[in-house]
Amino acid sequence: MKRAILILVVGAFAAVVAYCAVFYSTTASQRQASATSAPELTWLKQEFNLSDAQFERISNLHSAYQPHCKEMCRRIDQQNARLRSLVSASTGMTTEIEAALAESARLRVECQAAMLNHFYDVSRNMSPAQAKRYLAWVQEKTFVPAPGTRIHENRR
């Protein structure tokens, strides 16, 4: 009986040690990323093979852009809430709704222009090859039609 308990205890201990070893080794890159100054940008460093100096400059640009981005999101959310309220309270198009739609569009354009300017700033801190690939990635991921919309193409 003592031998069976000893085998069980040693087996359980070995299982715990094995689990900890696997967990530690498979989460090493995530733990390392979270220790950087901008963990949310670690993927960018890895994907575009950035040097430490490039990553530091881009991280600084990211930190400087964040307050403006948050403010634009706040303004857009506030405008969307206003537009929803106007539409919910109306049974047809009004000049107030048209003005709110125009303001929503203006805010989106302002946000996209600032975002694109930020992307160009980031790309200027990369090598030409990195920048070209980054800007292509940004264009593909960022400036796509919203769900449910369709871009009409001229067909001959």
C-alpha positions as CSV (number, residue, x, y, z in Angstrom):
1,M,0.0,0.0,0.0
2,K,2.8,2.4,0.9
3,R,4.5,1.7,-2.4
4,A,1.3,2.5,-4.4
5,I,0.9,5.8,-2.5
6,L,4.6,6.6,-3.1
7,I,4.2,5.9,-6.9
8,L,1.0,8.1,-6.9
9,V,2.7,11.0,-5.2
10,V,5.9,10.8,-7.3
11,G,3.7,10.5,-10.5
12,A,1.6,13.6,-9.4
13,F,4.8,15.5,-8.6
14,A,6.3,14.6,-12.0
15,A,3.1,15.7,-13.8
16,V,3.1,19.1,-12.0
17,V,6.8,19.6,-12.9
18,A,6.2,18.6,-16.5
19,Y,3.2,21.0,-16.7
20,C,5.2,23.9,-15.3
21,A,8.1,23.2,-17.6
22,V,5.8,23.1,-20.7
23,F,3.8,26.2,-19.5
24,Y,7.0,28.1,-18.9
25,S,8.6,27.3,-22.2
26,T,5.5,27.9,-24.3
27,T,4.7,31.3,-22.7
28,A,8.3,32.7,-22.7
29,S,7.7,34.9,-25.8
30,Q,4.5,36.4,-24.4
31,R,6.2,37.1,-21.0
32,Q,9.1,38.7,-22.8
33,A,6.7,40.8,-24.9
34,S,4.8,42.1,-21.9
35,A,8.0,43.2,-20.3
36,T,8.8,45.7,-23.2
37,S,7.8,49.4,-23.1
38,A,5.0,48.8,-25.7
39,P,3.9,45.2,-25.5
40,E,1.0,45.9,-27.9
41,L,3.6,46.6,-30.6
42,T,5.8,43.5,-30.1
43,W,4.1,41.8,-33.1
44,L,5.2,44.8,-35.2
45,K,8.8,44.3,-34.2
46,Q,8.7,40.6,-35.0
47,E,6.6,40.9,-38.2
48,F,8.8,43.6,-39.8
49,N,12.1,42.5,-38.2
50,L,12.6,45.9,-36.6
51,S,15.9,46.8,-34.8
52,D,15.7,47.9,-31.2
53,A,16.3,51.5,-32.2
54,Q,13.5,51.4,-34.8
55,F,11.2,49.8,-32.3
56,E,11.9,52.4,-29.7
57,R,11.2,55.3,-32.2
58,I,8.0,53.6,-33.4
59,S,6.9,53.0,-29.8
60,N,7.4,56.7,-29.0
61,L,5.3,57.6,-32.0
62,H,2.7,55.2,-30.9
63,S,2.6,56.7,-27.4
64,A,2.4,60.2,-28.8
65,Y,-0.5,59.3,-31.1
66,Q,-2.5,57.4,-28.5
67,P,-4.2,60.5,-26.8
68,H,-5.3,61.9,-30.2
69,C,-6.6,58.5,-31.2
70,K,-8.6,58.0,-28.0
71,E,-10.0,61.5,-28.3
72,M,-11.1,60.9,-31.9
73,C,-12.8,57.6,-30.8
74,R,-14.6,59.5,-28.1
75,R,-15.8,62.1,-30.5
76,I,-17.0,59.6,-33.0
77,D,-18.8,57.6,-30.3
78,Q,-20.4,60.7,-29.1
79,Q,-21.5,61.7,-32.6
80,N,-22.8,58.2,-33.3
81,A,-24.9,58.3,-30.1
82,R,-26.3,61.7,-31.2
83,L,-27.2,60.3,-34.7
84,R,-28.8,57.2,-33.2
85,S,-30.9,59.4,-30.9
86,L,-32.0,61.7,-33.8
87,V,-32.9,58.7,-36.0
88,S,-34.8,57.0,-33.3
89,A,-36.8,60.1,-32.5
90,S,-37.8,60.7,-36.2
91,T,-40.0,59.2,-38.8
92,G,-38.2,60.7,-41.7
93,M,-35.1,62.6,-42.9
94,T,-34.7,66.0,-41.2
95,T,-32.2,68.7,-41.6
96,E,-30.9,67.9,-38.2
97,I,-30.2,64.2,-39.2
98,E,-28.5,65.4,-42.4
99,A,-26.3,67.7,-40.4
100,A,-25.5,64.9,-38.0
101,L,-24.7,62.6,-40.9
102,A,-22.4,65.2,-42.4
103,E,-20.6,65.7,-39.0
104,S,-20.2,61.9,-38.7
105,A,-18.6,61.7,-42.1
106,R,-16.3,64.7,-41.3
107,L,-15.1,63.1,-38.1
108,R,-14.4,59.8,-39.9
109,V,-12.4,61.6,-42.5
110,E,-10.5,63.5,-39.9
111,C,-9.7,60.3,-38.0
112,Q,-8.7,58.4,-41.2
113,A,-6.4,61.3,-42.3
114,A,-4.7,61.4,-38.8
115,M,-4.4,57.6,-38.8
116,L,-2.8,57.6,-42.3
117,N,-0.4,60.4,-41.3
118,H,0.6,58.3,-38.3
119,F,1.1,55.2,-40.5
120,Y,3.4,57.3,-42.8
121,D,5.3,58.5,-39.7
122,V,5.8,54.9,-38.6
123,S,6.9,53.8,-42.1
124,R,9.5,56.6,-42.2
125,N,11.2,54.8,-39.3
126,M,11.7,51.6,-41.2
127,S,13.9,50.6,-44.0
128,P,12.4,51.2,-47.5
129,A,11.6,47.5,-47.9
130,Q,10.0,47.3,-44.5
131,A,8.1,50.5,-45.1
132,K,6.7,49.3,-48.4
133,R,5.5,46.1,-46.9
134,Y,4.1,47.8,-43.8
135,L,2.1,50.4,-45.8
136,A,0.7,47.6,-48.0
137,W,-0.4,45.8,-44.9
138,V,-1.9,48.9,-43.4
139,Q,-3.8,49.6,-46.6
140,E,-5.2,46.1,-46.7
141,K,-6.1,46.0,-43.0
142,T,-7.3,49.6,-42.4
143,F,-8.9,51.1,-45.4
144,V,-11.4,48.4,-46.3
145,P,-15.1,48.8,-46.7
146,A,-17.2,48.5,-43.6
147,P,-19.2,45.3,-43.2
148,G,-22.3,45.3,-45.3
149,T,-21.0,47.9,-47.7
150,R,-19.8,47.2,-51.2
151,I,-17.3,49.1,-53.4
152,H,-18.7,49.6,-56.9
153,E,-16.2,49.0,-59.6
154,N,-16.4,50.4,-63.1
155,R,-16.9,47.5,-65.4
156,R,-16.5,47.7,-69.1
